[in-house]
Amino acid sequence: MISIAYSQHFLKIFKKRLKGNKSHLELFLSEVELFKIDPFHPSLNTHKLTGTLQGYWSFSIDDDLRVVFYFSTKNKVVFADIGTHDEVY
């Protein structure tokens, strides 16, 4: 199982972007539970990023909401950013 840490930037942006959006919050929590069990589950669409985000990975919460993260160890990730495709890339 994967353990998750949260960067200060992620926590700040998370509050700002998901505040008051109960459906996105519930979906986020559900997808994170799946991510902990299998970070490469097909429904998450997990993929490596390139360019200025090289070294980071991303997975999808829904059609447009993404979580950007990196592996700090084999079984631990750090969530770095969350937002729409245009906000995080």
Backbone as CSV, one residue per row, in Angstrom:
resi,resn,N_x,N_y,N_z,CA_x,CA_y,CA_z,C_x,C_y,C_z
1,MET,0.841,-1.187,0.000,0.000,0.000,0.000,0.883,1.246,0.000
2,ILE,0.454,2.242,-0.717,1.179,3.505,-0.846,0.795,4.437,0.303
3,SER,1.807,5.091,0.877,1.506,6.141,1.858,1.663,7.484,1.157
4,ILE,0.898,8.457,1.641,0.832,9.761,0.977,1.202,10.870,1.947
5,ALA,2.062,11.770,1.480,2.366,13.009,2.196,1.872,14.141,1.300
6,TYR,1.690,15.302,1.897,1.157,16.441,1.161,2.113,17.622,1.298
7,SER,2.500,18.191,0.167,3.345,19.393,0.209,2.515,20.568,0.718
8,GLN,3.193,21.587,1.228,2.493,22.792,1.684,1.715,23.435,0.531
9,HIS,2.327,23.440,-0.647,1.657,24.002,-1.825,0.365,23.239,-2.111
10,PHE,0.425,21.910,-2.065,-0.766,21.107,-2.329,-1.878,21.455,-1.347
11,LEU,-1.555,21.525,-0.059,-2.574,21.809,0.953,-3.229,23.171,0.727
12,LYS,-2.433,24.151,0.375,-2.957,25.500,0.123,-3.882,25.496,-1.100
13,ILE,-3.421,24.891,-2.181,-4.192,24.853,-3.422,-5.431,23.982,-3.267
14,PHE,-5.298,22.879,-2.554,-6.427,21.972,-2.326,-7.586,22.733,-1.677
15,LYS,-7.290,23.472,-0.626,-8.331,24.243,0.072,-8.966,25.260,-0.868
16,LYS,-8.146,25.923,-1.662,-8.631,26.974,-2.559,-9.489,26.397,-3.691
17,ARG,-9.031,25.329,-4.315,-9.691,24.822,-5.516,-10.871,23.900,-5.225
18,LEU,-10.881,23.223,-4.078,-11.982,22.300,-3.792,-12.946,22.830,-2.742
19,LYS,-12.664,24.005,-2.210,-13.527,24.585,-1.181,-14.950,24.732,-1.705
20,GLY,-15.889,24.192,-0.948,-17.294,24.328,-1.302,-17.769,23.403,-2.404
21,ASN,-16.903,22.547,-2.921,-17.298,21.629,-3.984,-17.341,20.219,-3.405
22,LYS,-18.454,19.896,-2.765,-18.594,18.625,-2.063,-18.443,17.418,-2.992
23,SER,-18.955,17.508,-4.205,-18.863,16.364,-5.118,-17.413,16.090,-5.517
24,HIS,-16.621,17.157,-5.774,-15.198,16.960,-6.098,-14.436,16.417,-4.899
25,LEU,-14.769,16.900,-3.705,-14.104,16.424,-2.493,-14.376,14.943,-2.271
26,GLU,-15.618,14.524,-2.401,-15.969,13.110,-2.230,-15.278,12.245,-3.280
27,LEU,-15.268,12.715,-4.510,-14.605,11.975,-5.585,-13.105,11.891,-5.334
28,PHE,-12.508,12.984,-4.881,-11.086,12.995,-4.552,-10.780,11.932,-3.497
29,LEU,-11.547,11.913,-2.421,-11.304,10.953,-1.339,-11.443,9.515,-1.823
30,SER,-12.421,9.268,-2.652,-12.622,7.915,-3.187,-11.469,7.499,-4.108
31,GLU,-11.029,8.401,-4.971,-9.932,8.074,-5.897,-8.601,7.919,-5.157
32,VAL,-8.403,8.663,-4.091,-7.179,8.524,-3.297,-7.133,7.155,-2.636
33,GLU,-8.261,6.651,-2.176,-8.297,5.308,-1.592,-7.890,4.267,-2.630
34,LEU,-8.382,4.405,-3.845,-7.985,3.510,-4.932,-6.502,3.666,-5.231
35,PHE,-6.024,4.896,-5.267,-4.609,5.183,-5.529,-3.713,4.508,-4.498
36,LYS,-4.100,4.528,-3.229,-3.296,3.902,-2.175,-3.126,2.414,-2.410
37,ILE,-4.165,1.780,-2.921,-4.128,0.338,-3.172,-3.361,0.027,-4.449
38,ASP,-3.651,0.785,-5.507,-3.010,0.559,-6.808,-2.846,1.890,-7.537
39,PRO,-1.677,2.533,-7.388,-1.488,3.841,-8.022,-1.528,3.804,-9.551
40,PHE,-1.476,2.610,-10.122,-1.505,2.493,-11.578,-2.787,1.825,-12.074
41,HIS,-3.846,1.907,-11.267,-5.141,1.374,-11.693,-5.548,2.096,-12.984
42,PRO,-6.036,1.349,-13.968,-6.365,1.966,-15.265,-7.316,3.157,-15.181
43,SER,-8.248,3.134,-14.248,-9.215,4.242,-14.173,-8.581,5.549,-13.709
44,LEU,-7.384,5.484,-13.101,-6.699,6.693,-12.635,-5.908,7.386,-13.745
45,ASN,-5.621,6.650,-14.814,-4.844,7.203,-15.923,-3.526,7.816,-15.431
46,THR,-2.822,7.109,-14.572,-1.544,7.580,-14.025,-0.484,7.579,-15.124
47,HIS,0.251,8.674,-15.197,1.290,8.762,-16.224,2.408,9.710,-15.787
48,LYS,3.603,9.462,-16.346,4.754,10.327,-16.110,4.559,11.635,-16.844
49,LEU,5.096,12.691,-16.249,5.041,13.994,-16.898,6.405,14.308,-17.521
50,THR,6.399,15.225,-18.452,7.629,15.587,-19.158,7.826,17.098,-19.093
51,GLY,8.882,17.549,-19.706,9.162,18.981,-19.773,9.519,19.545,-18.408
52,THR,8.902,20.661,-18.042,9.217,21.308,-16.766,8.745,20.483,-15.571
53,LEU,7.867,19.525,-15.805,7.371,18.656,-14.727,8.012,17.267,-14.763
54,GLN,9.132,17.148,-15.441,9.844,15.873,-15.493,10.178,15.429,-14.069
55,GLY,9.965,14.148,-13.768,10.185,13.622,-12.432,8.891,13.525,-11.639
56,TYR,7.848,14.160,-12.159,6.529,14.111,-11.531,5.628,13.155,-12.296
57,TRP,4.567,12.763,-11.634,3.534,11.920,-12.208,2.200,12.613,-12.008
58,SER,1.172,12.131,-12.696,-0.163,12.689,-12.546,-1.186,11.567,-12.605
59,PHE,-2.289,11.737,-11.873,-3.435,10.849,-12.044,-4.701,11.681,-12.070
60,SER,-5.739,11.102,-12.664,-6.991,11.823,-12.872,-8.006,11.506,-11.781
61,ILE,-8.659,12.555,-11.311,-9.779,12.411,-10.387,-11.072,12.288,-11.186
62,ASP,-11.222,13.115,-12.204,-12.339,13.028,-13.142,-11.821,13.455,-14.511
63,ASP,-12.717,13.828,-15.394,-12.295,14.180,-16.757,-11.290,15.315,-16.816
64,ASP,-11.342,16.257,-15.865,-10.443,17.405,-15.945,-9.593,17.631,-14.698
65,LEU,-9.985,17.104,-13.548,-9.256,17.335,-12.307,-8.092,16.357,-12.174
66,ARG,-6.892,16.889,-11.913,-5.669,16.089,-11.839,-4.945,16.307,-10.513
67,VAL,-4.209,15.277,-10.097,-3.295,15.385,-8.959,-1.894,15.133,-9.494
68,VAL,-0.984,16.056,-9.199,0.420,15.916,-9.585,1.180,15.470,-8.339
69,PHE,2.040,14.459,-8.502,2.763,13.898,-7.363,4.123,13.396,-7.804
70,TYR,4.945,13.038,-6.811,6.214,12.372,-7.103,6.441,11.285,-6.060
71,PHE,7.237,10.306,-6.451,7.600,9.215,-5.547,8.799,9.660,-4.724
72,SER,8.652,9.692,-3.399,9.798,10.012,-2.547,10.549,8.733,-2.175
73,THR,9.851,7.618,-2.110,10.429,6.281,-1.985,9.542,5.353,-2.812
74,LYS,9.879,4.079,-2.806,9.114,3.125,-3.593,7.641,3.082,-3.175
75,ASN,7.369,3.227,-1.890,6.004,3.099,-1.388,5.448,4.380,-0.776
76,LYS,6.079,5.518,-1.062,5.596,6.784,-0.530,5.605,7.839,-1.624
77,VAL,4.494,8.570,-1.714,4.398,9.656,-2.687,4.108,10.961,-1.954
78,VAL,4.407,12.049,-2.635,4.090,13.379,-2.133,3.189,14.047,-3.159
79,PHE,1.983,14.413,-2.735,1.081,15.153,-3.607,1.594,16.591,-3.668
80,ALA,1.824,17.078,-4.891,2.427,18.397,-5.089,1.446,19.455,-5.575
81,ASP,0.420,19.053,-6.342,-0.511,20.034,-6.901,-1.815,19.328,-7.246
82,ILE,-2.876,20.095,-7.324,-4.186,19.598,-7.745,-4.879,20.701,-8.502
83,GLY,-5.598,20.332,-9.531,-6.342,21.321,-10.303,-6.752,20.766,-11.650
84,THR,-7.327,21.628,-12.454,-7.709,21.220,-13.796,-6.452,21.021,-14.638
85,HIS,-6.653,20.446,-15.793,-5.541,20.213,-16.718,-4.754,21.513,-16.947
86,ASP,-5.451,22.586,-17.241,-4.777,23.868,-17.522,-4.107,24.470,-16.289
87,GLU,-4.619,24.197,-15.091,-4.042,24.759,-13.884,-2.737,24.073,-13.463
88,VAL,-2.628,22.778,-13.692,-1.446,22.060,-13.195,-0.372,21.814,-14.244
89,TYR,-0.702,21.919,-15.524,0.301,21.664,-16.571,0.775,22.950,-17.193
